[in-house]
Amino acid sequence: MILHMSGVVVLGVIVFLFFRKDGLKASHCIVVTLFGFYLASTGIAPSITAGGESLASLLGGIKF
């Protein structure tokens, strides 16, 4: 659960920065958000979730 919330926060910050710095329009934000909601209800959603968890595990295992 913590991983999902932090991922949402990071992506939200990225979208906010794109909105403020790179001229992302509000309509683009709405379209991307709706796309995410609709994509979450498709059959590919478990694969996307597994890929995100795998990437997070990979990044979490890096030792500095």
N, C-alpha and C positions, 0 to 999 in steps of 0.2 A: 504493500500500500504506500509506503514512504517513497519508494522508487517512482511510482506512478505520479504522485503529487509533485515530487521534485522535477520530474520530466515535464509536467504541465507548466510548472512555474518557469522553468528554463525556456521552454518554447514560447510561453507568453511574453517573457522579457525580450526574446529575439524578435517576435512580431511587433512589440512596442517600439523597439529600436529601429526596425525597418520603417515603421510608421512615422517616427519622428525624424530620422536622419536621411533615409533614402527615398522619401517621397511616396511611400506606399499609401494608397488611397483607402479610405474607410470601406469603400465597396469591395476592394480586394480582400480586406480582412474578413468581411462578411462571407464572401464566396469561399475563402479558405476554411473558415469555421464550419460552414454548412457542408462542405466537402468532407471534412473530418468526421462530422456526425453521421453522414450517410455512409462513409467508408467503414465506420465502426459497426454498422449493422449488416455488412456483407459477409460472405464466407471467407474472405481473405483476412479479416480482422485478427483471427488467432495467429496467423503466420506473421503479421506485422507486430503483434504483441511479443511473440517468441523471438523475433529478430531484434526488437528493442531490448528485451531482457538479456539476450545473448551479448549484444553490444555493451550494455551496462556492466555485465559480468566481466567482459574482456577489459573494459576500461578500469573497472574496480580492482582487477588483478595486477595492474601495472605497478611495479615497485620503482620508486625514485631513489 
